[in-house]
Amino acid sequence: MLRIPRNARPKGSLFLARALAKGMKTATIAASTLLVLVIAAVAVAGYQVTQQPGQGGSAIGSSTATGISISTTSSVTGAGSGTASTSASATSSTTTQKWSTGDFAMMATDPPVVASGVTAASVTYSSMAVHISGSGSAGGWVQLNGTGSINLMSSANVSQTIAAAKIQSGTYDMVRMGIQSASVTYHNQVYVAAVASSNITARLQSDVQVSSGQSSAALVDLRTFVINSANSSTPQFVFSACARATVVPPGQTSSSSLQVGAQTRLQGSWWVGFKDQTSTNISISAATLSSGSLSLQMKNTGNDTADIQTIIVTPVQSGSAKASASLPTSFSGSAIFTVNSAGSLQASNSLQGAVLLGGNNSTLAAGSSTTLNYSGSISLGFGLAGIQLSGVVPGQQYLVTVMGANTFGSVVVTAQ
């Protein structure tokens, strides 16, 4: 067998073998490095998809700030062209977003119209909320935590802060509060009142802007009636209310008003203007009453639309007949009429009609006049299980009271 000495082998072949080995090793290292870089890039992109909120896609997130809770729908977009969702079917987790917040306070005031003989009235409240402008009325509510009570009859031109919290910066257009219970002091004795208006919602005259730069507040002006639906010896009181609301000018929102329970005297042109713009003034220019008919001519001399819902005819004692800012001592022995949208009167002996729960009303625009007529037998028997005490007696004086959301007026008439 012929052997070739090692040093006699072709040098070109050895060089080629070594070069090939070296090239394979370099290629292996490069491929490994490229694989590591690809894995790292994918991991970074995935992290950005999960953590960074963007401007596309859809995801459901939640945020909780001091004193409030809010559920929102927001968007999440990852790096590149992919979109990630934090819904139940998505692979990424639910995100928690943090917004800019501002101090917000809800204030309330309410000099009520009450039955004669009532010297104090108070309500306990909870479930306050403020509504995000542009949201549907069923959603977009930001809940404000807290409960408390208000002495209604000591709130003339005085507000009480009923809620204060840090909420998401933005624009809000409505407020809402819940009435849990009510009590009345009548002839030095305290009575529990039935609550006919447990949820009160009002749209703000102008939107309130909440931001981190300044404190904001909204004022709820309750328009309350406290009636005695029974008699003087065994009274049964009912609380019924609606509300108007407005934004408090920033310069009028002090740090003290952001404390729940704080009382603030309402004054200045903004408050006077708000009351003037949202008040009605029912002037009854003529009234005739007989055993078989009732006719009222009235004019709204205020600046807000009046909602006329209930007419009450109550006999008065000799020498004490006068129209006043109070309701009759009781509705016992009264005649009750409800008013429909066409301005027609219907006799009623139900508690529902008496406490403004019928749902119908006749609107009277500011500056407008109307005439309400009823023809038929008038029974003075409300509050006595429908038992008729008597009909209308000629020569007897009667107090005719007009009631409705944001509406009150009365006149004394001598029956024909």
C-alpha positions in Angstrom: 0.0 0.0 0.0 1.4 3.4 -1.0 1.5 5.9 1.9 1.8 9.6 1.4 3.8 11.5 4.0 1.7 14.0 6.1 3.7 16.9 5.1 3.3 15.9 1.4 -0.6 16.1 1.4 -2.0 19.0 -0.7 -2.0 22.1 1.4 -5.1 23.5 -0.5 -7.3 20.7 0.8 -6.3 21.2 4.4 -7.0 24.9 4.2 -10.4 24.3 2.6 -11.4 21.9 5.4 -10.4 24.3 8.1 -12.2 27.1 6.4 -15.4 25.1 6.1 -15.3 24.1 9.8 -14.7 27.7 10.9 -17.5 28.9 8.7 -20.0 26.4 10.1 -19.1 27.4 13.7 -19.6 31.1 12.8 -22.9 30.4 11.2 -24.1 28.5 14.2 -23.2 31.4 16.5 -24.9 33.9 14.3 -28.0 31.9 14.1 -28.1 31.4 17.8 -27.7 35.2 18.3 -30.4 36.0 15.9 -32.8 33.5 17.6 -32.1 35.2 21.0 -32.8 38.7 19.5 -36.1 37.5 18.0 -37.3 36.0 21.3 -36.3 39.2 23.1 -38.2 41.4 20.6 -41.3 39.2 20.9 -41.2 39.4 24.7 -40.8 43.3 24.6 -43.7 43.6 22.2 -45.9 41.4 24.3 -45.1 43.4 27.4 -46.0 46.6 25.7 -49.4 45.1 24.5 -50.2 44.1 28.0 -49.1 47.3 29.9 -49.4 50.3 27.6 -52.9 51.8 26.9 -53.2 53.3 23.4 -55.9 54.6 21.1 -57.3 51.6 19.4 -59.0 48.3 20.1 -61.4 47.7 23.1 -60.9 46.7 26.7 -62.8 46.9 29.9 -60.9 48.6 32.8 -61.8 50.0 36.2 -60.6 52.8 38.4 -61.3 53.6 42.0 -60.4 57.0 43.5 -60.9 58.3 47.0 -64.6 58.4 47.9 -65.8 57.2 44.4 -66.1 54.2 42.2 -66.5 54.2 38.5 -66.6 51.6 35.7 -65.4 52.6 32.3 -64.7 51.3 28.8 -61.3 52.1 27.4 -58.9 51.1 24.6 -55.7 49.2 24.6 -53.3 48.9 21.6 -50.0 47.1 21.6 -46.8 48.0 19.7 -47.0 47.3 15.9 -50.2 46.4 14.1 -51.6 44.1 16.7 -54.5 45.0 19.1 -55.0 43.4 22.5 -58.2 43.2 24.5 -58.6 42.6 28.2 -62.1 41.1 27.9 -62.8 37.7 29.4 -61.9 35.9 26.1 -58.5 37.7 25.6 -55.2 36.4 26.7 -54.0 39.6 28.4 -55.0 40.6 31.9 -57.4 43.4 32.9 -55.6 46.7 33.2 -56.1 49.4 35.9 -55.9 52.9 34.5 -55.1 56.0 36.5 -56.7 59.4 35.5 -56.2 62.9 36.7 -58.6 63.7 39.5 -60.1 66.8 41.1 -62.0 67.7 44.3 -65.7 67.7 43.9 -68.5 68.6 46.4 -72.2 68.2 46.2 -74.2 70.7 48.3 -77.9 70.8 49.0 -80.4 73.4 50.2 -84.2 73.2 50.7 -86.6 75.6 52.4 -89.7 73.3 52.1 -93.4 74.0 51.9 -94.9 72.2 54.9 -98.3 71.6 56.6 -99.3 74.3 59.0 -98.2 73.3 62.5 -95.0 71.6 61.3 -92.0 73.2 63.0 -89.1 70.9 61.9 -88.5 68.4 59.1 -85.4 66.4 58.3 -84.3 63.7 55.9 -81.5 61.2 55.8 -79.8 60.7 52.5 -77.4 58.3 50.7 -76.6 57.1 47.2 -75.3 60.4 45.8 -74.0 60.4 42.2 -72.8 62.8 39.5 -73.2 62.0 35.8 -70.5 62.2 33.1 -71.6 64.6 30.4 -72.4 62.9 27.0 -73.2 59.5 28.6 -76.6 57.9 28.3 -78.9 58.7 31.2 -78.9 55.1 32.3 -75.1 54.9 32.6 -72.2 57.2 33.2 -73.0 57.7 36.9 -70.1 58.2 39.3 -71.1 57.1 42.8 -70.2 59.3 45.7 -70.0 57.5 49.0 -71.5 58.8 52.2 -74.7 59.3 54.2 -76.1 62.0 56.5 -79.1 64.1 57.3 -80.4 67.5 56.6 -82.6 69.8 58.7 -84.7 71.1 55.8 -86.4 74.0 57.6 -83.0 75.6 58.6 -81.7 75.6 55.0 -83.2 78.8 53.7 -80.3 80.5 51.8 -77.9 78.0 53.5 -76.4 74.9 51.9 -75.0 71.7 53.5 -72.3 69.7 51.8 -73.7 66.1 51.5 -70.8 64.5 49.6 -67.2 65.3 48.8 -64.7 63.2 46.9 -61.9 63.2 44.4 -63.3 62.2 41.0 -62.0 61.8 37.5 -61.3 65.1 35.8 -64.0 65.9 33.2 -67.4 67.4 32.5 -70.5 66.5 34.4 -74.1 67.4 33.7 -76.5 65.8 36.3 -76.7 65.0 40.0 -78.7 62.4 41.9 -79.4 61.8 45.6 -81.4 59.1 47.4 -83.7 59.9 50.3 -83.8 57.1 52.8 -86.1 58.4 55.5 -87.9 61.5 56.7 -89.1 62.8 60.1 -91.4 65.7 61.0 -92.0 67.6 64.3 -95.6 68.5 64.6 -97.0 70.2 67.7 -93.8 69.3 69.6 -94.0 65.6 68.7 -91.8 63.8 66.2 -93.5 61.6 63.5 -91.9 59.4 60.8 -93.0 60.6 57.3 -93.5 58.4 54.3 -91.1 59.0 51.5 -92.8 59.5 48.2 -89.6 60.7 46.4 -86.8 58.3 47.2 -84.6 59.1 44.2 -84.2 62.7 43.1 -82.3 63.5 39.9 -81.7 67.0 38.5 -79.9 68.3 35.4 -77.4 71.1 36.0 -78.1 74.5 34.5 -74.6 74.4 33.1 -72.0 71.6 33.2 -69.5 71.5 36.1 -65.9 71.1 35.1 -63.7 69.0 37.4 -59.9 69.3 37.2 -56.9 68.9 39.3 -56.2 72.6 39.3 -59.2 73.8 41.4 -62.1 72.6 43.5 -65.6 72.2 41.9 -69.1 72.0 43.4 -72.7 71.5 42.4 -75.7 72.7 44.3 -79.0 70.7 44.6 -81.9 72.9 45.4 -84.7 70.6 46.6 -88.3 71.7 46.1 -90.1 69.8 48.9 -93.6 69.4 50.1 -94.4 67.9 53.5 -98.2 67.1 53.7 -100.4 65.7 56.4 -102.6 63.2 54.5 -104.7 62.3 57.6 -106.0 64.6 60.3 -104.7 66.8 63.1 -105.1 64.3 65.9 -103.6 61.3 64.1 -101.3 62.8 61.4 -99.7 60.9 58.7 -97.0 62.9 56.9 -95.6 62.4 53.4 -92.4 63.8 52.0 -92.4 64.6 48.3 -89.8 66.5 46.3 -88.2 67.4 43.0 -85.0 69.5 42.5 -83.2 72.0 40.4 -79.4 72.1 40.3 -76.6 74.4 39.2 -72.8 74.6 39.3 -71.3 76.7 42.1 -68.9 79.3 40.6 -65.2 78.3 41.3 -64.6 81.4 43.4 -67.5 80.5 45.7 -66.1 77.0 46.5 -64.0 77.3 49.6 -61.9 74.5 51.2 -64.4 74.4 54.1 -67.3 73.5 51.7 -65.4 70.4 50.7 -66.1 68.9 54.1 -69.2 66.7 54.4 -71.7 68.4 56.8 -70.2 71.9 56.3 -72.8 74.7 56.0 -72.3 77.6 53.6 -74.4 80.7 53.4 -75.6 81.2 49.9 -75.3 84.7 48.6 -74.1 86.8 45.6 -75.5 87.4 42.2 -75.1 83.8 41.0 -77.4 82.5 43.8 -80.0 85.3 43.3 -79.9 84.7 39.6 -80.3 81.0 39.9 -83.4 81.3 42.2 -84.9 83.9 39.9 -84.4 81.7 36.8 -85.8 78.5 38.4 -88.7 79.8 40.4 -92.4 79.9 39.5 -95.0 82.2 41.0 -98.6 81.1 40.6 -100.9 84.0 41.0 -104.6 83.0 41.2 -106.5 86.0 39.8 -110.0 84.6 40.1 -111.6 81.6 41.7 -115.2 80.4 42.0 -116.4 77.4 44.0 -119.8 75.8 44.4 -121.2 72.4 45.3 -121.0 71.4 41.7 -118.1 73.3 40.1 -114.7 74.8 40.5 -112.9 77.4 38.3 -109.5 78.8 38.7 -107.8 81.5 36.6 -104.1 81.7 37.2 -100.9 83.1 35.8 -97.3 82.0 36.2 -95.4 85.3 36.9 -92.1 83.5 37.6 -89.3 82.6 35.1 -89.5 78.8 35.1 -92.2 76.5 33.7 -94.8 75.5 36.3 -96.0 71.9 36.5 -99.5 71.9 38.0 -100.5 68.4 39.3 -102.8 68.7 42.2 -105.6 71.0 43.5 -106.7 70.8 47.1 -109.9 72.4 48.4 -110.0 72.6 52.2 -112.6 74.2 54.5 -111.2 76.8 56.9 -112.4 77.9 60.3 -114.2 81.2 60.6 -111.8 84.1 61.1 -108.7 82.1 60.1 -109.0 82.0 56.4 -105.9 83.3 54.7 -103.6 82.2 51.9 -100.0 81.5 53.2 -96.8 79.8 52.3 -97.9 76.7 54.3 -100.1 73.8 53.2 -103.3 73.1 55.1 -102.9 71.6 58.5 -104.2 68.3 57.1 -106.0 67.0 54.0 -108.7 65.4 56.1 -112.1 66.6 54.9 -110.6 68.1 51.7 -111.5 67.6 48.1 -108.5 66.5 45.9 -108.3 67.0 42.2 -105.5 65.9 39.8 -104.6 67.7 36.6 -103.9 66.0 33.3 -101.8 67.3 30.4 -104.8 68.9 28.8 -105.6 71.0 31.9 -108.6 69.0 32.8 -109.5 68.4 36.5 -110.5 64.9 37.8 -111.8 64.3 41.4 -109.6 61.9 43.4 -109.7 60.4 46.8 -106.4 58.6 46.5 -103.1 59.2 48.4 -101.3 58.9 45.1 -102.9 62.0 43.6 -102.3 63.9 46.8 -98.6 63.4 46.9 -97.8 64.1 43.2 -97.4 60.5 42.1 -100.0 60.5 39.4 -97.5 61.3 36.7 -99.9 63.6 34.8 -99.5 67.4 34.9 -100.4 70.6 33.1 -97.5 72.8 32.3 -97.7 76.6 32.4 -94.9 78.5 30.8 -93.5 81.6 32.4 -95.7 84.6 31.8 -98.6 82.4 30.6 -102.1 82.2 31.9 -104.6 79.4 32.1 -108.1 78.5 33.4 -108.8 75.1 35.1 -112.4 74.0 35.3 -114.2 71.2 37.0 -117.9 70.4 36.7 -119.5 67.7 39.0 -120.3 67.0 42.6 -117.5 68.0 45.0 -117.0 65.6 48.0 -115.1 66.8 51.0 -114.0 63.4 52.3 -110.3 62.8 51.6 -108.5 61.0 54.5 -111.7 59.5 56.0 -111.8 56.2 54.0 -113.9 57.9 51.4 -116.8 58.8 53.8 -118.3 62.1 52.7 -118.4 64.7 55.4 -120.4 67.2 53.5 -120.6 69.0 50.2 -119.5 72.6 49.6 -121.5 74.9 51.7 -122.5 78.3 50.2 -121.0 81.2 52.2 -118.3 79.0 53.7 -114.7 79.9 53.1 -112.3 77.4 51.5 -108.5 77.4 51.0 -107.7 76.4 47.4 -104.1 75.2 47.1 -102.3 74.6 43.8 -99.3 72.1 43.9 -96.9 70.6 41.5 -93.2 70.0 40.9 -91.6 73.4 41.5 -95.1 74.9 41.9 -97.1 76.3 44.8 -99.9 78.8 45.2 -103.1 79.3 47.2 -106.1 81.5 47.5 -109.1 81.8 49.8 -112.5 81.7 48.2 -116.1 82.0 49.5 -118.3 79.4 48.1 -121.4 80.4 46.1 
